[in-house]
């Protein structure tokens, strides 16, 4: 297998914050500095869809990095063959029972990583 066949792409950078107030302030600053739109969710605020500002501490010492792939199941197999262990409790499935998101168990450079099905 070649990693290029999975079309890995950076989806977003997750930024951990202490609480909702700190998260809102960080999101507002990013938005005002760069003129980007915000999208509020229960656990985070997306800024320009490329930054996910968390409303509380979350996975990863520094935050998390979301990676999209064209085939999350085969990409997982590839990454496991490279020594990555996944956190089964983090797995998220669609309405048909297909894997759509899962986090690696261990941080890389202080960041948690998840892979997500594109589309």
N, C-alpha and C positions, 0 to 999 in steps of 0.2 A: 504494500500500500504506500501511496505517496500522499503526504498531508495536503497537497494542492488540490486533490480530488474532492476535498470536503469544503472548499470555498470558505475557509475561516475568515471572518471579518470582525473587527472591533464593533460592538454594538453600543456600549456605554461604559463610563467609569462611575462606579458607585462611591460616594464620599460619605463616610460615617460621621455623624454628628451626635452630640450628647443628648439632645432632646428636640422636640418639634420646633421650639422657638429658635434654637440655633440653626436648625435645618432651614427654616423659613428665611432667616436672615441671610444665610449663605446663598440660597436660591435667588433671593431678591437681588443680592449684589451681583451675582453672575448675570442675571437677566438684565439689570440696568447697565452694567459695563458693556455688554456685547449686543444688547437689543434683542435678546432671545426670548421666546415664549416659554411659559411655565405650564406644567400639567400636574395637578395635585392628585395623589393617590393616598390611600389610608396609611401607608408606611413610608412614603417618600414623595419628593417633588422632582419631577423630571424637568430639566432645563435644556431646551433645544433637543430633547430626546437623547442627547449624548452624555449628559451628566445626570446621575440619579442621586440626589441629595437626600440622605436618609434622615428620618425624624427621630432616630435612636441609634445606638450602637448596633451594628449588624455583623455579618460574617466578614472575616479578614481584619487583621490588626489595623490596617490603614483604610480598608474599604474593599470593594470588589470590582472585578472587571468582567463584563459580559461579552461573550464571543458567540456570534451566530455561525451556523453551519448549514449546509444544504442537506445533510443527513446526520442527525444527532445520534442515532443508534450506531451507525458505522464509525462516526467520529469518536464516540465513546470507546468503541473497540480499539481503534487506532491508538488513542491516548493511553488506554490501559496497557497496550503492548509496549508503550514507552515508559511504563512505570507509574502512571498516574492512578491513584485510587480515588474512587468517587464516594461521596457521602450519600448513601442510599436514602436516608431520611429527608434529603433535600430534593429528591426527584419529584417532578411535577408532570402529570400526564394529561393529555387532552381527553375530550368526551368519548373517544374511541379506544382509550387505554394505551395510546402511543406516547412514548416518552417525548416531552417537549423541552424540558430544562433539568439540569442536574449540576450540582457544585462538586468540584474536586474537594477531597477531604482536607488536603494540606494547602496552606498559603504558598504563593510564589512571590518572593520579595516583599512580603507583608500584605499581599492582596489575595483575597479569595478569588477563584475563577469559576465561572459557570459557562456551560455551553448551552445554546438555545437553538431550537429548530427554526430556521428561516421560514418566513411566509406566514 
